[in-house]
Amino acid sequence: MNIDDQFELEHLFLTERKCRVCGEVKDLIDGFYLTRKGRGSIPSAYAYECKICTIKRITESRKKSPSRVLWEYPDW
């Protein structure tokens, strides 16, 4: 029995992860942001929230800028 025949590189590194927010299973490298620099080969270096859910969360939590406020000089 040869161990190399039983295991492939994909078995050692996670290539897919389930998003904690939407629950979809996506590719680890393309679907999730890298959170730790220099450790791209370690699966724990990637976020647990997919890129799409992260973008939605950030855009919804931004402060809404007030629409054009007309400022007038005080009338004393």
N, C-alpha and C positions, 0 to 999 in steps of 0.2 A: 504494500500500500504506500503510495506516494502522497505526501501531504500537499504538495503543490497541485496535484490534480483535484483535490477536494475543495481547496479554497482559492478564491480569486481575489484580486485587489479590491473589488467592490464589496466583498464581505468584510474586509477590514475597516473600510471607511464608509460611513453612512452617506448615501447618495440622495436619499429622500427624507423629508421631515414633514410632520403634520403641523399645520399652523394652529396655534392655541386659540385664535380668534374665530377664524372662519371654518376650521376643521378640515380644510383641503390638504391633500398630500401633494407636495411640490418638490421640485429638484432643489437640493440644498444650496448649490452654488448659484444658480440663476434665480431662485425664488426667494431667497432670504439675504438680508444684509449681513456683512461681515462686521462684527462688533469689536474684535480685537486685532490690532495690526500685527502683522508678521506671523500670524498663526493660522493662515488660510487652509492648512491641511488638516487641522483639528476640527472635528464636527462641533465641539462645544464653543468654537469661536464665532459661530453664526447665531443670529437672533432666533427666537422661537415664534416671532410674529412675522408673517410673510411681508414682502415689499408692498403689495397692494393694500393690505390692512394697515400698514404703517403710514402710508400716504394718506389714506382716508382719515386715520386718527389725527394726524398732524393738521390737515386742512380743516377738519371740523373743530379742533380745539384752538385755532388761531383767533386772536381778537378781531372782531369785525370793525374795520375802520369806519368811522361815521361818514355818511355821504357828505358831500361838499358843504362845509359849514360856512355860511356867509357871516363874516365879521363886519360889524359896523362900528364906526367911531362913536363913542358915547355922546349922547346929546345932553350937554349940561345946560 
